[in-house]
Amino acid sequence: MSKQPLPENSVPFTDILGYDGYMQTEGTIWQKRVYHAVTDHGTFPIAESFGFEGPQDYSVDLDNKDWKELAANVQFGGDGHRNVFVYQRRGDTIWKGVLDLTGLPNHDNWGANSVTAEFDPEKGVFRVRYAQKGTKDYAVLETRGLERFRFSPYVP
């Protein structure tokens, strides 16, 4: 990492998506965290997370290739919807993945909060909880790996 002083209110990190850098967290009740890589070619954002319980991020190897991914449990501020993003480094580019939640069996899709998703670091699974048609009980689907994720280049 560069010898430049870190920005105020930042915390250094090592080996997140194969980079060293710093993270900055803003807010009190709802918090947002941005990860910045620091290289010889400059400083740039590589991932972000947010939520009411504070950022919940996990550096884990999900594809058994190159660098570990960053799984970020997020919670949106408007409706409290919970989801999970996976950030993945591919060469010098960062990709952001979101779970593809289409085709859930018997899903009663009444809106954004009819389904929630999170990464469970203890079990190493992505857990999807969703409303079902004809019952008040929620179904739970657990999945491993990245097969259910749709990736696109990360745009901060």
VENKA-V689989 format. One record per backbone hydrogen bond with DSSP energy under -1.0 kcal/mol. NH is the residue of the N-H (numbers start at 1). CO is the residue of the C=O. If there is no record, write none. Layout:
NH/CO
NH/CO
This chain:
11/23
13/21
16/19
19/16
21/13
22/36
23/11
24/34
26/32
31/51
32/26
33/49
34/24
35/47
36/22
37/44
38/20
39/42
42/39
44/37
46/35
47/35
49/33
51/31
58/71
60/69
69/60
70/87
71/58
72/85
73/56
74/83
75/50
76/81
80/76
83/74
85/72
86/97
87/70
88/95
90/93
93/90
95/88
96/152
97/86
98/150
100/148
107/104
108/131
109/107
110/108
114/111
116/129
118/127
120/125
124/120
125/120
126/143
127/118
128/141
129/116
130/139
131/114
133/106
135/132
139/130
141/128
143/126
149/146
150/98
152/96
154/94
